[in-house]
Amino acid sequence: MADSITRNTPPSERDLEELLIDAEADDEQVQQQPVPIQRPWLLLLGLVLVALNLRPALSSMAPVLGQVSEGLGLNASQAGLLTTLPVLCLGLFAPLAPVLARRFGSERVILGILATLALGIVVRSSLGATGVFLGSLMAGASIGIIGVLLPGIVKRDFPQHAGTLTGVYTMALCLGAAMAAGATVPLAQHFNDSWALGLGFWMLPALLAMLVWLPQARQGHGLHKVAYRVRGLWRDPLAWQVTLYMGLQSSLAYIVFGWLPSILIGRGLSPTEAGLVLSGSVIVQLVSSLSAPWLATRGKDQRLAILLVMLITLAGLFGCLYAPLSGLWGWAVVLGLGQGGTFALALTLIVLRSKDAHVAANLSSMAQGVGYTLASMGPFAVGLVHDLTGGWAAVGWIFAVLGLGAIVFGLGAGRALHVQVSSEKV
């Protein structure tokens, strides 16, 4: 029976845990029912280790991008493409996650894709210019698929603690990104200034995650197949506002991951110092990624929260780009506080703008698939502008355009409404 979803007041904060997204409940898909978990501590450890691996392949490249470009003879546009490919794959391959999960089960898919991620890191580090692009594509595709599947497992297996564990999951993402951003250059220096070995090191955490995750893939989970179809989402203006906010704020985030160290090196920092600044900024995101959604649900809607975190993000970006280097660490902290909040609110909006988990699953697929594809254009644009101008000053215009666009669409997405779609069992 169809259930029409009207534009009424969104779920309360208490309902956030009930609406966490299950990737196996996507369009015409399977929703899993909980089954008894053997050794839940091992599952929790596995979830944390898998999440730790979803950012190092992205954030490890930026601190050594100059060395990679010099060693492989890449110009700024090609380097921009190198930073763009993984982000583009996050969007292009995200829709494959529910398809694979329905066919093989989420646990087995995650194990297999972790192997693909490790292989991509090896290929990126060992096969020259062709390998660095192919490996980046493999890594981005792997991260895109796993990133869609993990929240559903949290929702299914820890329904009473889903909100808390989603926070832990987000913290693990930030920690993995920070570790790779700060440690890649020292690792490369330790290995006789080999950027290839510095990047290749991040295969090891992926292999460790595979080892710990193996019992989950062997155990599997029984499925209770209930199919749902959500209609009208792609014609809904509010759904597009959520999607475009997700994409534009993500574009700024991946510009930071891909280019901030190079910008800071251009301003006079050493590669090690630049990597540490990025690492410190990402660590700070832990604070706002946990607090911003909680604060945002205190008011009648999320518009003020979105405006504040976007303005803080823009202040941090312009400070890192233009302000005196003596205050750089302060601006890096500001940037981290802003970007942690923008990302967390983007995920929260998907839940708040949906009336039930089936709509949330479809809105998540749309927001990630389209949003991350859009986000990939930002890093490429930065490389192109740097190639054309020979400097970094003009990149501020990219920050401004993306930031203002995120504010406009975020203010629309932050209204206390629901997407106007229908959800029906088939």
C-alpha positions as CSV (number, residue, x, y, z in Angstrom):
1,M,0.0,0.0,0.0
2,A,1.4,3.4,-1.0
3,D,2.2,5.8,1.9
4,S,2.2,9.4,0.7
5,I,4.8,11.5,2.4
6,T,3.8,15.1,2.9
7,R,5.9,18.2,3.7
8,N,5.3,18.2,7.4
9,T,7.4,18.6,10.5
10,P,10.5,16.3,10.3
11,P,11.3,13.6,12.8
12,S,12.5,14.5,16.3
13,E,16.1,14.1,17.3
14,R,15.1,10.8,19.1
15,D,14.0,9.4,15.7
16,L,17.5,9.9,14.1
17,E,18.6,6.5,15.3
18,E,15.5,4.9,13.8
19,L,16.1,6.4,10.4
20,L,19.8,5.5,9.9
21,I,20.3,4.4,6.4
22,D,20.4,0.7,5.4
23,A,22.1,0.4,2.0
24,E,20.4,-3.0,1.4
25,A,17.1,-1.2,1.6
26,D,17.6,0.9,-1.5
27,D,15.2,1.1,-4.5
28,E,13.4,-2.2,-4.9
29,Q,15.7,-3.7,-2.3
30,V,16.2,-5.9,0.6
31,Q,15.8,-4.7,4.2
32,Q,17.6,-6.8,6.7
33,Q,16.2,-7.9,10.1
34,P,18.5,-8.2,13.1
35,V,19.9,-11.6,14.0
36,P,21.9,-12.5,17.1
37,I,25.5,-11.3,16.9
38,Q,28.3,-13.5,17.9
39,R,31.2,-11.6,19.6
40,P,29.7,-8.0,19.1
41,W,33.0,-6.6,20.3
42,L,34.8,-8.1,17.3
43,L,32.1,-6.7,15.0
44,L,32.6,-3.2,16.6
45,L,36.4,-3.5,16.2
46,G,35.9,-4.5,12.6
47,L,33.6,-1.5,11.9
48,V,36.1,0.9,13.4
49,L,39.1,-0.6,11.4
50,V,37.1,-0.6,8.2
51,A,36.1,3.1,8.7
52,L,39.7,4.0,9.5
53,N,40.5,2.9,5.9
54,L,38.0,5.1,4.1
55,R,40.1,8.3,4.0
56,P,43.9,7.5,4.0
57,A,43.9,6.7,0.2
58,L,42.5,10.2,-0.3
59,S,44.4,12.3,2.3
60,S,47.8,10.6,1.9
61,M,48.3,11.9,-1.6
62,A,48.1,15.6,-0.9
63,P,51.2,16.0,1.2
64,V,53.4,14.3,-1.5
65,L,51.5,15.5,-4.5
66,G,54.4,17.8,-5.5
67,Q,56.9,14.9,-5.3
68,V,54.5,12.6,-7.3
69,S,54.0,15.3,-10.0
70,E,57.7,15.9,-10.2
71,G,58.6,12.3,-10.3
72,L,56.0,11.3,-12.9
73,G,56.2,14.6,-14.9
74,L,52.6,15.6,-14.3
75,N,51.5,19.2,-14.8
76,A,49.0,20.9,-12.5
77,S,45.9,19.9,-14.5
78,Q,47.0,16.3,-14.5
79,A,47.6,16.5,-10.7
80,G,44.2,18.0,-10.4
81,L,42.8,15.0,-12.2
82,L,44.7,12.8,-9.9
83,T,42.9,14.4,-6.9
84,T,39.6,14.4,-8.7
85,L,39.5,10.7,-9.8
86,P,38.9,9.2,-6.3
87,V,36.2,11.7,-5.4
88,L,34.5,11.1,-8.8
89,C,34.5,7.4,-8.1
90,L,32.8,7.9,-4.7
91,G,29.8,9.2,-6.6
92,L,29.9,6.9,-9.6
93,F,30.3,3.6,-7.7
94,A,28.1,4.4,-4.7
95,P,25.0,3.0,-6.5
96,L,26.7,-0.4,-6.9
97,A,26.7,-0.9,-3.1
98,P,23.1,-2.0,-2.7
99,V,23.2,-4.1,-5.8
100,L,26.3,-6.0,-4.6
101,A,24.9,-6.2,-1.0
102,R,21.6,-7.8,-2.2
103,R,23.6,-10.4,-4.3
104,F,26.4,-11.3,-1.8
105,G,25.5,-9.7,1.5
106,S,27.1,-6.6,3.0
107,E,29.8,-8.4,5.1
108,R,31.2,-10.4,2.1
109,V,31.1,-7.3,-0.1
110,I,33.1,-5.3,2.4
111,L,35.7,-8.0,2.7
112,G,36.1,-8.2,-1.1
113,I,36.2,-4.5,-1.6
114,L,38.8,-4.1,1.2
115,A,41.0,-6.3,-0.9
116,T,40.3,-4.1,-3.9
117,L,41.2,-1.1,-1.9
118,A,44.5,-2.6,-0.8
119,L,45.3,-3.6,-4.4
120,G,44.5,-0.1,-5.6
121,I,46.9,1.4,-3.1
122,V,49.6,-1.1,-4.3
123,V,48.9,-0.3,-8.0
124,R,49.0,3.4,-7.3
125,S,52.4,3.1,-5.7
126,S,54.2,0.7,-8.0
127,L,53.2,1.1,-11.7
128,G,54.3,4.6,-12.6
129,A,52.0,7.2,-14.1
130,T,49.5,4.7,-15.4
131,G,49.4,3.0,-12.0
132,V,48.9,6.2,-10.0
133,F,45.7,7.0,-12.0
134,L,44.4,3.4,-12.1
135,G,45.2,2.8,-8.5
136,S,43.4,6.1,-7.5
137,L,40.4,5.0,-9.4
138,M,40.3,1.6,-7.7
139,A,40.7,3.2,-4.3
140,G,38.0,5.7,-4.9
141,A,35.6,3.1,-6.2
142,S,36.3,0.9,-3.2
143,I,35.7,3.7,-0.7
144,G,32.5,4.7,-2.4
145,I,31.0,1.2,-2.1
146,I,32.1,0.5,1.5
147,G,31.0,3.9,2.7
148,V,27.4,3.2,1.7
149,L,27.3,-0.2,3.3
150,L,28.7,0.5,6.8
151,P,25.9,2.7,8.2
152,G,23.4,0.0,7.4
153,I,25.3,-2.6,9.3
154,V,25.5,-0.2,12.3
155,K,21.7,0.3,12.1
156,R,20.9,-3.4,11.8
157,D,23.2,-4.8,14.4
158,F,23.3,-2.1,17.0
159,P,19.8,-0.5,16.8
160,Q,19.9,0.6,20.5
161,H,23.2,2.4,20.1
162,A,23.1,3.4,16.5
163,G,23.5,7.1,17.1
164,T,26.5,6.7,19.3
165,L,28.2,4.2,17.0
166,T,27.5,6.5,14.0
167,G,29.5,9.1,15.9
168,V,32.3,6.6,16.5
169,Y,32.2,5.7,12.8
170,T,32.6,9.4,11.9
171,M,35.4,9.8,14.4
172,A,37.2,6.8,12.8
173,L,36.9,8.5,9.4
174,C,38.4,11.7,10.6
175,L,41.2,9.8,12.5
176,G,42.1,7.8,9.4
177,A,42.3,10.9,7.3
178,A,44.4,12.8,9.9
179,M,46.8,9.9,10.3
180,A,47.5,9.6,6.6
181,A,47.8,13.4,6.1
182,G,50.3,13.7,8.9
183,A,52.3,10.5,8.6
184,T,52.8,10.0,4.8
185,V,55.7,12.5,4.4
186,P,57.6,11.2,7.4
187,L,57.1,7.7,6.2
188,A,58.4,8.6,2.7
189,Q,61.4,10.2,4.3
190,H,62.0,7.1,6.4
191,F,62.0,5.0,3.2
192,N,64.8,7.0,1.6
193,D,62.5,9.8,0.3
194,S,60.3,7.3,-1.6
195,W,56.9,8.8,-2.1
196,A,55.8,5.4,-3.5
197,L,56.6,3.6,-0.3
198,G,55.0,6.4,1.8
199,L,51.8,6.0,-0.2
200,G,52.0,2.2,-0.3
201,F,52.2,1.9,3.5
202,W,48.5,2.5,3.7
203,M,47.9,-0.9,2.3
204,L,48.8,-2.4,5.7
205,P,45.8,-0.9,7.6
206,A,43.5,-2.3,4.9
207,L,45.0,-5.8,5.3
208,L,44.6,-5.5,9.0
209,A,40.9,-4.6,8.6
210,M,40.4,-7.5,6.3
211,L,41.9,-9.9,8.9
212,V,39.6,-8.6,11.7
213,W,36.6,-8.4,9.4
214,L,37.0,-12.0,8.1
215,P,34.8,-13.6,10.8
216,Q,31.9,-11.3,9.8
217,A,32.1,-12.4,6.2
218,R,32.2,-16.1,7.2
219,Q,29.2,-15.7,9.5
220,G,27.0,-13.7,7.3
221,H,23.4,-12.8,8.2
222,G,20.1,-14.2,7.3
223,L,17.9,-11.9,5.2
224,H,14.2,-11.3,5.4
225,K,13.4,-10.0,2.0
226,V,10.9,-7.1,1.9
227,A,11.0,-4.9,-1.2
228,Y,10.0,-1.2,-1.3
229,R,9.8,1.3,-4.1
230,V,10.1,5.1,-3.6
231,R,8.6,7.3,-6.3
232,G,9.0,10.9,-7.1
233,L,12.4,11.6,-5.4
234,W,14.2,12.8,-8.4
235,R,11.5,15.3,-9.2
236,D,11.4,16.8,-5.7
237,P,13.1,20.2,-5.2
238,L,13.9,19.6,-1.6
239,A,15.7,16.4,-2.5
240,W,17.8,18.3,-5.0
241,Q,18.6,21.0,-2.4
242,V,19.9,18.3,0.0
243,T,21.9,16.7,-2.8
244,L,23.5,20.0,-4.0
245,Y,24.4,21.0,-0.4
246,M,26.0,17.6,0.0
247,G,27.9,18.0,-3.2
248,L,29.1,21.6,-2.8
249,Q,30.3,21.2,0.8
250,S,32.0,17.9,-0.1
251,S,33.7,19.7,-3.0
252,L,35.3,22.1,-0.5
253,A,36.3,19.2,1.7
254,Y,38.0,17.3,-1.1
255,I,39.8,20.4,-2.2
256,V,41.3,20.6,1.3
257,F,42.2,16.9,1.2
258,G,43.7,17.2,-2.3
259,W,45.3,20.6,-2.4
260,L,45.7,22.3,1.0
261,P,49.2,20.9,1.6
262,S,50.3,22.0,-1.9
263,I,48.8,25.5,-1.3
264,L,50.7,25.7,2.0
265,I,53.9,24.5,0.4
266,G,53.5,27.2,-2.2
267,R,53.2,29.7,0.7
268,G,56.6,28.5,2.2
269,L,55.9,25.5,4.4
270,S,57.8,22.3,4.1
271,P,55.9,19.2,3.0
272,T,56.0,17.8,6.6
273,E,54.7,21.0,8.1
274,A,51.9,21.2,5.4
275,G,50.9,17.6,6.1
276,L,50.7,18.3,9.8
277,V,48.5,21.3,9.3
278,L,46.1,19.2,7.3
279,S,46.2,16.5,9.8
280,G,45.5,18.9,12.7
281,S,42.6,20.5,10.8
282,V,41.0,17.1,10.2
283,I,41.5,16.0,13.9
284,V,39.6,19.2,15.0
285,Q,36.7,17.9,12.8
286,L,36.0,15.3,15.5
287,V,34.6,18.1,17.8
288,S,32.1,19.7,15.4
289,S,31.2,16.4,13.6
290,L,29.7,15.2,16.9
291,S,28.4,18.5,18.3
292,A,26.9,20.2,15.2
293,P,24.1,17.7,14.6
294,W,23.1,17.8,18.3
295,L,23.0,21.6,18.3
296,A,21.2,21.7,15.0
297,T,18.3,19.6,16.3
298,R,17.7,22.1,19.2
299,G,16.0,24.6,17.0
300,K,13.0,24.6,14.7
301,D,15.1,23.8,11.6
302,Q,18.8,23.6,10.5
303,R,19.2,26.8,8.5
304,L,21.0,28.8,11.1
305,A,23.4,25.9,11.9
306,I,24.1,25.5,8.1
307,L,24.8,29.2,7.7
308,L,27.2,29.3,10.7
309,V,29.2,26.2,9.7
310,M,29.6,27.3,6.1
311,L,30.7,30.8,7.2
312,I,33.2,29.3,9.6
313,T,34.5,27.0,6.8
314,L,34.9,29.9,4.4
315,A,36.7,31.9,7.1
316,G,39.1,29.0,7.6
317,L,39.7,28.5,3.9
318,F,40.4,32.2,3.2
319,G,42.6,32.3,6.3
320,C,44.8,29.4,5.1
321,L,45.0,30.9,1.6
322,Y,45.6,34.6,2.4
323,A,46.3,35.3,6.1
324,P,49.8,35.6,7.5
325,L,51.5,32.3,8.2
326,S,52.0,33.2,11.8
327,G,48.3,32.6,12.5
328,L,48.1,29.5,10.2
329,W,47.3,27.0,12.9
330,G,44.5,29.1,14.2
331,W,42.9,29.2,10.8
332,A,43.4,25.5,10.4
333,V,41.4,24.9,13.6
334,V,38.7,27.2,12.3
335,L,38.6,25.3,9.1
336,G,38.4,22.0,10.9
337,L,35.5,23.1,13.1
338,G,33.6,24.4,10.0
339,Q,34.1,21.4,7.8
340,G,33.4,18.8,10.5
341,G,30.1,20.6,11.0
342,T,29.2,20.9,7.3
343,F,29.7,17.2,6.6
344,A,27.9,16.0,9.7
345,L,24.9,18.3,8.9
346,A,24.8,17.0,5.4
347,L,24.4,13.4,6.7
348,T,21.8,14.6,9.3
349,L,19.7,16.4,6.6
350,I,19.3,13.2,4.7
351,V,17.6,11.7,7.8
352,L,15.6,14.8,8.8
353,R,14.2,15.4,5.4
354,S,13.0,11.7,5.1
355,K,9.9,10.3,6.8
356,D,11.1,6.7,6.9
357,A,14.2,4.6,6.4
358,H,13.2,3.6,2.9
359,V,13.0,7.2,1.7
360,A,16.2,7.9,3.6
361,A,18.0,5.1,1.8
362,N,17.0,6.4,-1.6
363,L,17.8,10.1,-0.7
364,S,21.2,8.9,0.6
365,S,21.9,7.2,-2.7
366,M,20.9,10.2,-4.7
367,A,22.8,12.7,-2.4
368,Q,26.0,10.6,-2.5
369,G,25.8,9.5,-6.1
370,V,25.1,12.9,-7.6
371,G,26.8,14.9,-4.8
372,Y,30.1,13.2,-4.8
373,T,30.2,13.3,-8.6
374,L,29.6,17.1,-8.4
375,A,32.2,17.3,-5.6
376,S,34.9,15.9,-7.8
377,M,34.8,19.0,-10.0
378,G,36.2,21.2,-7.3
379,P,39.7,19.6,-7.0
380,F,40.0,19.5,-10.8
381,A,39.1,23.2,-11.0
382,V,41.7,24.1,-8.5
383,G,44.4,22.2,-10.5
384,L,43.2,23.9,-13.7
385,V,43.2,27.4,-12.2
386,H,46.6,26.9,-10.7
387,D,47.9,25.7,-14.1
388,L,46.5,28.7,-15.9
389,T,47.6,31.3,-13.4
390,G,50.8,29.8,-12.0
391,G,49.8,30.6,-8.4
392,W,47.2,30.0,-5.8
393,A,45.6,33.4,-5.2
394,A,42.8,32.9,-7.8
395,V,41.7,29.7,-6.0
396,G,39.9,31.9,-3.6
397,W,37.2,32.5,-6.2
398,I,36.5,28.8,-6.3
399,F,36.1,28.8,-2.6
400,A,33.7,31.7,-2.8
401,V,31.5,30.2,-5.5
402,L,31.3,26.8,-3.9
403,G,30.7,28.2,-0.5
404,L,28.0,30.6,-1.5
405,G,26.3,27.9,-3.5
406,A,26.4,25.5,-0.5
407,I,24.8,28.3,1.6
408,V,22.0,28.9,-0.9
409,F,21.1,25.2,-1.3
410,G,21.8,24.5,2.4
411,L,19.3,27.1,3.5
412,G,16.7,25.4,1.3
413,A,17.6,22.0,2.6
414,G,17.6,23.2,6.2
415,R,13.9,24.0,6.3
416,A,11.6,21.8,8.5
417,L,10.1,19.9,5.6
418,H,10.0,16.4,4.2
419,V,10.7,15.3,0.6
420,Q,7.4,14.8,-1.1
421,V,7.5,11.2,-2.4
422,S,5.6,8.0,-2.0
423,S,7.0,4.8,-0.5
424,E,5.2,1.5,-1.2
425,K,5.8,-2.2,-0.6
426,V,6.1,-4.2,-3.8
